[in-house]
Amino acid sequence: MSTLPNLKPREVAKILSNAGFVEDTASGSHRIFKNPVKGNYTAVSFHPGTIPQNTLRAIIKQSGMSVDEFISFGKKKN
């Protein structure tokens, strides 16, 4: 299992965007992202600071990606 970096919500949103997700809706401090190709949804809570590791793992699991895939999308430049 790969080690996850400490990421802020904006960084996670950028990674999801690089992976093909688009922001679908927002509810309070949460933004819901949808992958139009696969149909998966995942929610990201936009609070100050970094996202807890277990929460980040849950976001990755909901996205349908492996940890390594998620990290690789974080290395892409847009």
PyMOL Python script that loads the backbone (N, CA, C, O; Angstrom):
from pymol import cmd

cmd.read_pdbstr("""\
ATOM      1  N   MET A   1       0.833  -1.172   0.000  1.00  0.00           N
ATOM      2  CA  MET A   1       0.000   0.000   0.000  1.00  0.00           C
ATOM      3  C   MET A   1       0.881   1.240   0.000  1.00  0.00           C
ATOM      4  O   MET A   1       1.804   1.355   0.807  1.00  0.00           O
ATOM      5  N   SER A   2       0.600   2.148  -0.889  1.00  0.00           N
ATOM      6  CA  SER A   2       1.405   3.360  -1.008  1.00  0.00           C
ATOM      7  C   SER A   2       1.092   4.342   0.113  1.00  0.00           C
ATOM      8  O   SER A   2      -0.020   4.388   0.639  1.00  0.00           O
ATOM      9  N   THR A   3       2.098   5.117   0.456  1.00  0.00           N
ATOM     10  CA  THR A   3       1.916   6.166   1.448  1.00  0.00           C
ATOM     11  C   THR A   3       1.270   7.360   0.769  1.00  0.00           C
ATOM     12  O   THR A   3       1.668   7.761  -0.325  1.00  0.00           O
ATOM     13  N   LEU A   4       0.276   7.918   1.426  1.00  0.00           N
ATOM     14  CA  LEU A   4      -0.414   9.073   0.869  1.00  0.00           C
ATOM     15  C   LEU A   4       0.229  10.365   1.323  1.00  0.00           C
ATOM     16  O   LEU A   4       0.641  10.481   2.477  1.00  0.00           O
ATOM     17  N   PRO A   5       0.318  11.331   0.436  1.00  0.00           N
ATOM     18  CA  PRO A   5       0.823  12.646   0.848  1.00  0.00           C
ATOM     19  C   PRO A   5      -0.260  13.390   1.624  1.00  0.00           C
ATOM     20  O   PRO A   5      -1.438  13.047   1.521  1.00  0.00           O
ATOM     21  N   ASN A   6       0.117  14.383   2.385  1.00  0.00           N
ATOM     22  CA  ASN A   6      -0.849  15.246   3.050  1.00  0.00           C
ATOM     23  C   ASN A   6      -1.360  16.226   2.006  1.00  0.00           C
ATOM     24  O   ASN A   6      -0.588  16.997   1.436  1.00  0.00           O
ATOM     25  N   LEU A   7      -2.662  16.195   1.759  1.00  0.00           N
ATOM     26  CA  LEU A   7      -3.244  17.028   0.719  1.00  0.00           C
ATOM     27  C   LEU A   7      -4.349  17.910   1.276  1.00  0.00           C
ATOM     28  O   LEU A   7      -5.084  17.521   2.184  1.00  0.00           O
ATOM     29  N   LYS A   8      -4.447  19.101   0.712  1.00  0.00           N
ATOM     30  CA  LYS A   8      -5.526  20.016   1.041  1.00  0.00           C
ATOM     31  C   LYS A   8      -6.693  19.738   0.096  1.00  0.00           C
ATOM     32  O   LYS A   8      -6.496  19.143  -0.964  1.00  0.00           O
ATOM     33  N   PRO A   9      -7.896  20.155   0.459  1.00  0.00           N
ATOM     34  CA  PRO A   9      -9.056  19.890  -0.402  1.00  0.00           C
ATOM     35  C   PRO A   9      -8.893  20.389  -1.837  1.00  0.00           C
ATOM     36  O   PRO A   9      -9.316  19.711  -2.774  1.00  0.00           O
ATOM     37  N   ARG A  10      -8.286  21.564  -2.022  1.00  0.00           N
ATOM     38  CA  ARG A  10      -8.069  22.080  -3.387  1.00  0.00           C
ATOM     39  C   ARG A  10      -7.177  21.142  -4.202  1.00  0.00           C
ATOM     40  O   ARG A  10      -7.403  20.943  -5.396  1.00  0.00           O
ATOM     41  N   GLU A  11      -6.169  20.571  -3.554  1.00  0.00           N
ATOM     42  CA  GLU A  11      -5.259  19.649  -4.243  1.00  0.00           C
ATOM     43  C   GLU A  11      -5.990  18.374  -4.638  1.00  0.00           C
ATOM     44  O   GLU A  11      -5.769  17.844  -5.727  1.00  0.00           O
ATOM     45  N   VAL A  12      -6.861  17.877  -3.761  1.00  0.00           N
ATOM     46  CA  VAL A  12      -7.639  16.678  -4.066  1.00  0.00           C
ATOM     47  C   VAL A  12      -8.590  16.966  -5.229  1.00  0.00           C
ATOM     48  O   VAL A  12      -8.745  16.136  -6.125  1.00  0.00           O
ATOM     49  N   ALA A  13      -9.221  18.131  -5.217  1.00  0.00           N
ATOM     50  CA  ALA A  13     -10.120  18.509  -6.311  1.00  0.00           C
ATOM     51  C   ALA A  13      -9.358  18.569  -7.631  1.00  0.00           C
ATOM     52  O   ALA A  13      -9.879  18.145  -8.662  1.00  0.00           O
ATOM     53  N   LYS A  14      -8.142  19.086  -7.615  1.00  0.00           N
ATOM     54  CA  LYS A  14      -7.312  19.177  -8.822  1.00  0.00           C
ATOM     55  C   LYS A  14      -6.963  17.776  -9.338  1.00  0.00           C
ATOM     56  O   LYS A  14      -6.994  17.525 -10.543  1.00  0.00           O
ATOM     57  N   ILE A  15      -6.632  16.874  -8.419  1.00  0.00           N
ATOM     58  CA  ILE A  15      -6.311  15.497  -8.814  1.00  0.00           C
ATOM     59  C   ILE A  15      -7.541  14.830  -9.434  1.00  0.00           C
ATOM     60  O   ILE A  15      -7.436  14.167 -10.466  1.00  0.00           O
ATOM     61  N   LEU A  16      -8.699  15.004  -8.808  1.00  0.00           N
ATOM     62  CA  LEU A  16      -9.922  14.418  -9.357  1.00  0.00           C
ATOM     63  C   LEU A  16     -10.221  15.002 -10.742  1.00  0.00           C
ATOM     64  O   LEU A  16     -10.652  14.284 -11.644  1.00  0.00           O
ATOM     65  N   SER A  17      -9.993  16.289 -10.900  1.00  0.00           N
ATOM     66  CA  SER A  17     -10.186  16.938 -12.200  1.00  0.00           C
ATOM     67  C   SER A  17      -9.249  16.340 -13.245  1.00  0.00           C
ATOM     68  O   SER A  17      -9.664  16.073 -14.373  1.00  0.00           O
ATOM     69  N   ASN A  18      -7.993  16.130 -12.875  1.00  0.00           N
ATOM     70  CA  ASN A  18      -7.025  15.510 -13.790  1.00  0.00           C
ATOM     71  C   ASN A  18      -7.453  14.096 -14.173  1.00  0.00           C
ATOM     72  O   ASN A  18      -7.123  13.617 -15.258  1.00  0.00           O
ATOM     73  N   ALA A  19      -8.192  13.425 -13.277  1.00  0.00           N
ATOM     74  CA  ALA A  19      -8.634  12.054 -13.523  1.00  0.00           C
ATOM     75  C   ALA A  19      -9.946  12.001 -14.309  1.00  0.00           C
ATOM     76  O   ALA A  19     -10.457  10.918 -14.592  1.00  0.00           O
ATOM     77  N   GLY A  20     -10.493  13.174 -14.662  1.00  0.00           N
ATOM     78  CA  GLY A  20     -11.698  13.199 -15.474  1.00  0.00           C
ATOM     79  C   GLY A  20     -12.973  13.498 -14.711  1.00  0.00           C
ATOM     80  O   GLY A  20     -14.055  13.470 -15.297  1.00  0.00           O
ATOM     81  N   PHE A  21     -12.878  13.781 -13.426  1.00  0.00           N
ATOM     82  CA  PHE A  21     -14.055  14.116 -12.633  1.00  0.00           C
ATOM     83  C   PHE A  21     -14.419  15.578 -12.856  1.00  0.00           C
ATOM     84  O   PHE A  21     -13.551  16.414 -13.109  1.00  0.00           O
ATOM     85  N   VAL A  22     -15.711  15.878 -12.760  1.00  0.00           N
ATOM     86  CA  VAL A  22     -16.187  17.253 -12.835  1.00  0.00           C
ATOM     87  C   VAL A  22     -17.022  17.524 -11.583  1.00  0.00           C
ATOM     88  O   VAL A  22     -17.659  16.621 -11.039  1.00  0.00           O
ATOM     89  N   GLU A  23     -17.009  18.775 -11.136  1.00  0.00           N
ATOM     90  CA  GLU A  23     -17.809  19.123  -9.961  1.00  0.00           C
ATOM     91  C   GLU A  23     -19.267  19.079 -10.364  1.00  0.00           C
ATOM     92  O   GLU A  23     -19.687  19.781 -11.284  1.00  0.00           O
ATOM     93  N   ASP A  24     -20.042  18.248  -9.671  1.00  0.00           N
ATOM     94  CA  ASP A  24     -21.446  18.038 -10.007  1.00  0.00           C
ATOM     95  C   ASP A  24     -22.340  18.965  -9.187  1.00  0.00           C
ATOM     96  O   ASP A  24     -23.156  19.698  -9.744  1.00  0.00           O
ATOM     97  N   THR A  25     -22.185  18.929  -7.881  1.00  0.00           N
ATOM     98  CA  THR A  25     -22.984  19.776  -6.996  1.00  0.00           C
ATOM     99  C   THR A  25     -22.155  20.178  -5.792  1.00  0.00           C
ATOM    100  O   THR A  25     -21.066  19.651  -5.561  1.00  0.00           O
ATOM    101  N   ALA A  26     -22.686  21.115  -5.033  1.00  0.00           N
ATOM    102  CA  ALA A  26     -22.064  21.512  -3.775  1.00  0.00           C
ATOM    103  C   ALA A  26     -23.169  21.605  -2.735  1.00  0.00           C
ATOM    104  O   ALA A  26     -24.271  22.078  -3.015  1.00  0.00           O
ATOM    105  N   SER A  27     -22.855  21.147  -1.536  1.00  0.00           N
ATOM    106  CA  SER A  27     -23.817  21.198  -0.448  1.00  0.00           C
ATOM    107  C   SER A  27     -23.072  21.598   0.810  1.00  0.00           C
ATOM    108  O   SER A  27     -22.325  20.798   1.374  1.00  0.00           O
ATOM    109  N   GLY A  28     -23.268  22.821   1.251  1.00  0.00           N
ATOM    110  CA  GLY A  28     -22.539  23.306   2.414  1.00  0.00           C
ATOM    111  C   GLY A  28     -21.057  23.375   2.102  1.00  0.00           C
ATOM    112  O   GLY A  28     -20.649  24.003   1.125  1.00  0.00           O
ATOM    113  N   SER A  29     -20.252  22.727   2.934  1.00  0.00           N
ATOM    114  CA  SER A  29     -18.805  22.744   2.723  1.00  0.00           C
ATOM    115  C   SER A  29     -18.318  21.546   1.903  1.00  0.00           C
ATOM    116  O   SER A  29     -17.111  21.345   1.770  1.00  0.00           O
ATOM    117  N   HIS A  30     -19.230  20.755   1.357  1.00  0.00           N
ATOM    118  CA  HIS A  30     -18.859  19.581   0.569  1.00  0.00           C
ATOM    119  C   HIS A  30     -19.110  19.828  -0.913  1.00  0.00           C
ATOM    120  O   HIS A  30     -20.112  20.428  -1.302  1.00  0.00           O
ATOM    121  N   ARG A  31     -18.189  19.358  -1.715  1.00  0.00           N
ATOM    122  CA  ARG A  31     -18.360  19.396  -3.171  1.00  0.00           C
ATOM    123  C   ARG A  31     -18.406  17.966  -3.671  1.00  0.00           C
ATOM    124  O   ARG A  31     -17.585  17.131  -3.290  1.00  0.00           O
ATOM    125  N   ILE A  32     -19.372  17.697  -4.527  1.00  0.00           N
ATOM    126  CA  ILE A  32     -19.567  16.356  -5.068  1.00  0.00           C
ATOM    127  C   ILE A  32     -18.990  16.331  -6.477  1.00  0.00           C
ATOM    128  O   ILE A  32     -19.344  17.157  -7.318  1.00  0.00           O
ATOM    129  N   PHE A  33     -18.101  15.379  -6.725  1.00  0.00           N
ATOM    130  CA  PHE A  33     -17.472  15.225  -8.031  1.00  0.00           C
ATOM    131  C   PHE A  33     -17.986  13.955  -8.688  1.00  0.00           C
ATOM    132  O   PHE A  33     -18.172  12.934  -8.026  1.00  0.00           O
ATOM    133  N   LYS A  34     -18.216  14.024  -9.996  1.00  0.00           N
ATOM    134  CA  LYS A  34     -18.714  12.881 -10.760  1.00  0.00           C
ATOM    135  C   LYS A  34     -17.777  12.609 -11.921  1.00  0.00           C
ATOM    136  O   LYS A  34     -17.283  13.530 -12.571  1.00  0.00           O
ATOM    137  N   ASN A  35     -17.542  11.335 -12.169  1.00  0.00           N
ATOM    138  CA  ASN A  35     -16.805  10.923 -13.355  1.00  0.00           C
ATOM    139  C   ASN A  35     -17.851  10.590 -14.418  1.00  0.00           C
ATOM    140  O   ASN A  35     -18.538   9.575 -14.294  1.00  0.00           O
ATOM    141  N   PRO A  36     -17.991  11.415 -15.461  1.00  0.00           N
ATOM    142  CA  PRO A  36     -19.037  11.180 -16.456  1.00  0.00           C
ATOM    143  C   PRO A  36     -18.869   9.884 -17.242  1.00  0.00           C
ATOM    144  O   PRO A  36     -19.843   9.356 -17.778  1.00  0.00           O
ATOM    145  N   VAL A  37     -17.656   9.372 -17.315  1.00  0.00           N
ATOM    146  CA  VAL A  37     -17.419   8.136 -18.066  1.00  0.00           C
ATOM    147  C   VAL A  37     -17.825   6.917 -17.233  1.00  0.00           C
ATOM    148  O   VAL A  37     -18.594   6.072 -17.692  1.00  0.00           O
ATOM    149  N   LYS A  38     -17.304   6.832 -16.007  1.00  0.00           N
ATOM    150  CA  LYS A  38     -17.564   5.682 -15.146  1.00  0.00           C
ATOM    151  C   LYS A  38     -18.848   5.819 -14.328  1.00  0.00           C
ATOM    152  O   LYS A  38     -19.452   4.822 -13.934  1.00  0.00           O
ATOM    153  N   GLY A  39     -19.258   7.070 -14.078  1.00  0.00           N
ATOM    154  CA  GLY A  39     -20.470   7.298 -13.297  1.00  0.00           C
ATOM    155  C   GLY A  39     -20.253   7.324 -11.792  1.00  0.00           C
ATOM    156  O   GLY A  39     -21.224   7.412 -11.041  1.00  0.00           O
ATOM    157  N   ASN A  40     -18.995   7.249 -11.323  1.00  0.00           N
ATOM    158  CA  ASN A  40     -18.760   7.278  -9.871  1.00  0.00           C
ATOM    159  C   ASN A  40     -18.870   8.695  -9.340  1.00  0.00           C
ATOM    160  O   ASN A  40     -18.596   9.676 -10.031  1.00  0.00           O
ATOM    161  N   TYR A  41     -19.285   8.760  -8.080  1.00  0.00           N
ATOM    162  CA  TYR A  41     -19.350  10.017  -7.351  1.00  0.00           C
ATOM    163  C   TYR A  41     -18.412   9.946  -6.163  1.00  0.00           C
ATOM    164  O   TYR A  41     -18.194   8.872  -5.601  1.00  0.00           O
ATOM    165  N   THR A  42     -17.860  11.077  -5.782  1.00  0.00           N
ATOM    166  CA  THR A  42     -17.094  11.169  -4.548  1.00  0.00           C
ATOM    167  C   THR A  42     -17.251  12.578  -3.999  1.00  0.00           C
ATOM    168  O   THR A  42     -17.360  13.545  -4.753  1.00  0.00           O
ATOM    169  N   ALA A  43     -17.262  12.680  -2.683  1.00  0.00           N
ATOM    170  CA  ALA A  43     -17.450  13.966  -2.012  1.00  0.00           C
ATOM    171  C   ALA A  43     -16.145  14.401  -1.360  1.00  0.00           C
ATOM    172  O   ALA A  43     -15.415  13.588  -0.792  1.00  0.00           O
ATOM    173  N   VAL A  44     -15.866  15.694  -1.452  1.00  0.00           N
ATOM    174  CA  VAL A  44     -14.683  16.265  -0.813  1.00  0.00           C
ATOM    175  C   VAL A  44     -15.153  17.389   0.095  1.00  0.00           C
ATOM    176  O   VAL A  44     -15.866  18.297  -0.334  1.00  0.00           O
ATOM    177  N   SER A  45     -14.746  17.316   1.343  1.00  0.00           N
ATOM    178  CA  SER A  45     -15.094  18.334   2.331  1.00  0.00           C
ATOM    179  C   SER A  45     -14.071  19.460   2.269  1.00  0.00           C
ATOM    180  O   SER A  45     -12.876  19.223   2.444  1.00  0.00           O
ATOM    181  N   PHE A  46     -14.530  20.679   2.023  1.00  0.00           N
ATOM    182  CA  PHE A  46     -13.638  21.831   1.905  1.00  0.00           C
ATOM    183  C   PHE A  46     -13.555  22.566   3.238  1.00  0.00           C
ATOM    184  O   PHE A  46     -14.288  23.524   3.487  1.00  0.00           O
ATOM    185  N   HIS A  47     -12.643  22.095   4.089  1.00  0.00           N
ATOM    186  CA  HIS A  47     -12.347  22.717   5.372  1.00  0.00           C
ATOM    187  C   HIS A  47     -10.881  23.134   5.359  1.00  0.00           C
ATOM    188  O   HIS A  47     -10.102  22.622   4.555  1.00  0.00           O
ATOM    189  N   PRO A  48     -10.495  24.054   6.235  1.00  0.00           N
ATOM    190  CA  PRO A  48      -9.079  24.449   6.289  1.00  0.00           C
ATOM    191  C   PRO A  48      -8.179  23.274   6.685  1.00  0.00           C
ATOM    192  O   PRO A  48      -8.607  22.365   7.396  1.00  0.00           O
ATOM    193  N   GLY A  49      -6.952  23.304   6.224  1.00  0.00           N
ATOM    194  CA  GLY A  49      -5.978  22.272   6.588  1.00  0.00           C
ATOM    195  C   GLY A  49      -6.002  21.097   5.642  1.00  0.00           C
ATOM    196  O   GLY A  49      -6.632  21.129   4.585  1.00  0.00           O
ATOM    197  N   THR A  50      -5.301  20.064   6.048  1.00  0.00           N
ATOM    198  CA  THR A  50      -5.193  18.874   5.208  1.00  0.00           C
ATOM    199  C   THR A  50      -6.323  17.899   5.511  1.00  0.00           C
ATOM    200  O   THR A  50      -6.924  17.928   6.585  1.00  0.00           O
ATOM    201  N   ILE A  51      -6.594  17.039   4.541  1.00  0.00           N
ATOM    202  CA  ILE A  51      -7.627  16.015   4.697  1.00  0.00           C
ATOM    203  C   ILE A  51      -7.022  14.856   5.472  1.00  0.00           C
ATOM    204  O   ILE A  51      -5.924  14.410   5.140  1.00  0.00           O
ATOM    205  N   PRO A  52      -7.712  14.350   6.504  1.00  0.00           N
ATOM    206  CA  PRO A  52      -7.201  13.195   7.247  1.00  0.00           C
ATOM    207  C   PRO A  52      -6.958  11.993   6.328  1.00  0.00           C
ATOM    208  O   PRO A  52      -7.685  11.792   5.355  1.00  0.00           O
ATOM    209  N   GLN A  53      -5.947  11.209   6.638  1.00  0.00           N
ATOM    210  CA  GLN A  53      -5.547  10.083   5.786  1.00  0.00           C
ATOM    211  C   GLN A  53      -6.687   9.096   5.533  1.00  0.00           C
ATOM    212  O   GLN A  53      -6.871   8.651   4.400  1.00  0.00           O
ATOM    213  N   ASN A  54      -7.458   8.746   6.570  1.00  0.00           N
ATOM    214  CA  ASN A  54      -8.558   7.796   6.368  1.00  0.00           C
ATOM    215  C   ASN A  54      -9.644   8.375   5.465  1.00  0.00           C
ATOM    216  O   ASN A  54     -10.244   7.649   4.672  1.00  0.00           O
ATOM    217  N   THR A  55      -9.896   9.666   5.580  1.00  0.00           N
ATOM    218  CA  THR A  55     -10.871  10.324   4.714  1.00  0.00           C
ATOM    219  C   THR A  55     -10.366  10.334   3.279  1.00  0.00           C
ATOM    220  O   THR A  55     -11.133  10.093   2.347  1.00  0.00           O
ATOM    221  N   LEU A  56      -9.091  10.608   3.098  1.00  0.00           N
ATOM    222  CA  LEU A  56      -8.500  10.602   1.764  1.00  0.00           C
ATOM    223  C   LEU A  56      -8.576   9.211   1.142  1.00  0.00           C
ATOM    224  O   LEU A  56      -8.869   9.080  -0.046  1.00  0.00           O
ATOM    225  N   ARG A  57      -8.319   8.185   1.925  1.00  0.00           N
ATOM    226  CA  ARG A  57      -8.442   6.805   1.408  1.00  0.00           C
ATOM    227  C   ARG A  57      -9.884   6.511   0.987  1.00  0.00           C
ATOM    228  O   ARG A  57     -10.108   5.828  -0.012  1.00  0.00           O
ATOM    229  N   ALA A  58     -10.862   7.021   1.742  1.00  0.00           N
ATOM    230  CA  ALA A  58     -12.272   6.816   1.389  1.00  0.00           C
ATOM    231  C   ALA A  58     -12.613   7.536   0.086  1.00  0.00           C
ATOM    232  O   ALA A  58     -13.350   7.000  -0.742  1.00  0.00           O
ATOM    233  N   ILE A  59     -12.086   8.739  -0.102  1.00  0.00           N
ATOM    234  CA  ILE A  59     -12.303   9.488  -1.346  1.00  0.00           C
ATOM    235  C   ILE A  59     -11.725   8.712  -2.531  1.00  0.00           C
ATOM    236  O   ILE A  59     -12.357   8.605  -3.581  1.00  0.00           O
ATOM    237  N   ILE A  60     -10.536   8.182  -2.351  1.00  0.00           N
ATOM    238  CA  ILE A  60      -9.886   7.413  -3.420  1.00  0.00           C
ATOM    239  C   ILE A  60     -10.701   6.163  -3.739  1.00  0.00           C
ATOM    240  O   ILE A  60     -10.890   5.825  -4.907  1.00  0.00           O
ATOM    241  N   LYS A  61     -11.177   5.486  -2.716  1.00  0.00           N
ATOM    242  CA  LYS A  61     -11.975   4.272  -2.912  1.00  0.00           C
ATOM    243  C   LYS A  61     -13.270   4.598  -3.663  1.00  0.00           C
ATOM    244  O   LYS A  61     -13.656   3.872  -4.579  1.00  0.00           O
ATOM    245  N   GLN A  62     -13.941   5.695  -3.274  1.00  0.00           N
ATOM    246  CA  GLN A  62     -15.176   6.101  -3.950  1.00  0.00           C
ATOM    247  C   GLN A  62     -14.920   6.456  -5.408  1.00  0.00           C
ATOM    248  O   GLN A  62     -15.781   6.251  -6.263  1.00  0.00           O
ATOM    249  N   SER A  63     -13.741   6.986  -5.688  1.00  0.00           N
ATOM    250  CA  SER A  63     -13.425   7.392  -7.058  1.00  0.00           C
ATOM    251  C   SER A  63     -13.177   6.199  -7.977  1.00  0.00           C
ATOM    252  O   SER A  63     -13.188   6.339  -9.200  1.00  0.00           O
ATOM    253  N   GLY A  64     -12.956   5.030  -7.388  1.00  0.00           N
ATOM    254  CA  GLY A  64     -12.707   3.842  -8.195  1.00  0.00           C
ATOM    255  C   GLY A  64     -11.265   3.695  -8.642  1.00  0.00           C
ATOM    256  O   GLY A  64     -10.955   2.861  -9.492  1.00  0.00           O
ATOM    257  N   MET A  65     -10.372   4.514  -8.064  1.00  0.00           N
ATOM    258  CA  MET A  65      -8.955   4.447  -8.411  1.00  0.00           C
ATOM    259  C   MET A  65      -8.176   3.741  -7.312  1.00  0.00           C
ATOM    260  O   MET A  65      -8.625   3.644  -6.170  1.00  0.00           O
ATOM    261  N   SER A  66      -7.011   3.258  -7.678  1.00  0.00           N
ATOM    262  CA  SER A  66      -6.089   2.758  -6.665  1.00  0.00           C
ATOM    263  C   SER A  66      -5.314   3.959  -6.117  1.00  0.00           C
ATOM    264  O   SER A  66      -5.334   5.041  -6.704  1.00  0.00           O
ATOM    265  N   VAL A  67      -4.644   3.759  -5.004  1.00  0.00           N
ATOM    266  CA  VAL A  67      -3.839   4.829  -4.417  1.00  0.00           C
ATOM    267  C   VAL A  67      -2.756   5.267  -5.402  1.00  0.00           C
ATOM    268  O   VAL A  67      -2.510   6.462  -5.560  1.00  0.00           O
ATOM    269  N   ASP A  68      -2.114   4.314  -6.058  1.00  0.00           N
ATOM    270  CA  ASP A  68      -1.058   4.641  -7.013  1.00  0.00           C
ATOM    271  C   ASP A  68      -1.594   5.451  -8.199  1.00  0.00           C
ATOM    272  O   ASP A  68      -0.941   6.391  -8.652  1.00  0.00           O
ATOM    273  N   GLU A  69      -2.792   5.087  -8.707  1.00  0.00           N
ATOM    274  CA  GLU A  69      -3.397   5.852  -9.798  1.00  0.00           C
ATOM    275  C   GLU A  69      -3.689   7.281  -9.343  1.00  0.00           C
ATOM    276  O   GLU A  69      -3.402   8.242 -10.056  1.00  0.00           O
ATOM    277  N   PHE A  70      -4.259   7.407  -8.156  1.00  0.00           N
ATOM    278  CA  PHE A  70      -4.598   8.727  -7.610  1.00  0.00           C
ATOM    279  C   PHE A  70      -3.356   9.600  -7.510  1.00  0.00           C
ATOM    280  O   PHE A  70      -3.366  10.762  -7.916  1.00  0.00           O
ATOM    281  N   ILE A  71      -2.291   9.031  -6.967  1.00  0.00           N
ATOM    282  CA  ILE A  71      -1.034   9.780  -6.817  1.00  0.00           C
ATOM    283  C   ILE A  71      -0.478  10.169  -8.188  1.00  0.00           C
ATOM    284  O   ILE A  71       0.046  11.270  -8.355  1.00  0.00           O
ATOM    285  N   SER A  72      -0.591   9.264  -9.173  1.00  0.00           N
ATOM    286  CA  SER A  72      -0.065   9.578 -10.509  1.00  0.00           C
ATOM    287  C   SER A  72      -0.811  10.745 -11.146  1.00  0.00           C
ATOM    288  O   SER A  72      -0.201  11.545 -11.855  1.00  0.00           O
ATOM    289  N   PHE A  73      -2.109  10.861 -10.910  1.00  0.00           N
ATOM    290  CA  PHE A  73      -2.881  11.989 -11.444  1.00  0.00           C
ATOM    291  C   PHE A  73      -2.482  13.283 -10.742  1.00  0.00           C
ATOM    292  O   PHE A  73      -2.648  14.365 -11.305  1.00  0.00           O
ATOM    293  N   GLY A  74      -1.964  13.187  -9.530  1.00  0.00           N
ATOM    294  CA  GLY A  74      -1.480  14.359  -8.817  1.00  0.00           C
ATOM    295  C   GLY A  74      -0.182  14.894  -9.371  1.00  0.00           C
ATOM    296  O   GLY A  74       0.157  16.057  -9.155  1.00  0.00           O
ATOM    297  N   LYS A  75       0.545  14.058 -10.083  1.00  0.00           N
ATOM    298  CA  LYS A  75       1.822  14.478 -10.651  1.00  0.00           C
ATOM    299  C   LYS A  75       1.666  15.123 -12.013  1.00  0.00           C
ATOM    300  O   LYS A  75       2.609  15.723 -12.529  1.00  0.00           O
ATOM    301  N   LYS A  76       0.462  15.002 -12.613  1.00  0.00           N
ATOM    302  CA  LYS A  76       0.219  15.612 -13.925  1.00  0.00           C
ATOM    303  C   LYS A  76       0.069  17.108 -13.784  1.00  0.00           C
ATOM    304  O   LYS A  76      -0.489  17.600 -12.804  1.00  0.00           O
ATOM    305  N   LYS A  77       0.567  17.822 -14.760  1.00  0.00           N
ATOM    306  CA  LYS A  77       0.474  19.280 -14.782  1.00  0.00           C
ATOM    307  C   LYS A  77      -0.658  19.690 -15.713  1.00  0.00           C
ATOM    308  O   LYS A  77      -0.795  19.143 -16.807  1.00  0.00           O
ATOM    309  N   ASN A  78      -1.466  20.649 -15.283  1.00  0.00           N
ATOM    310  CA  ASN A  78      -2.542  21.179 -16.130  1.00  0.00           C
ATOM    311  C   ASN A  78      -2.288  22.607 -16.456  1.00  0.00           C
ATOM    312  O   ASN A  78      -3.083  23.230 -17.160  1.00  0.00           O
TER     313      ASN A  78
END
""", "prot")
cmd.dss("prot")
cmd.show_as("cartoon", "prot")
cmd.util.cbc("prot")
cmd.orient("prot")
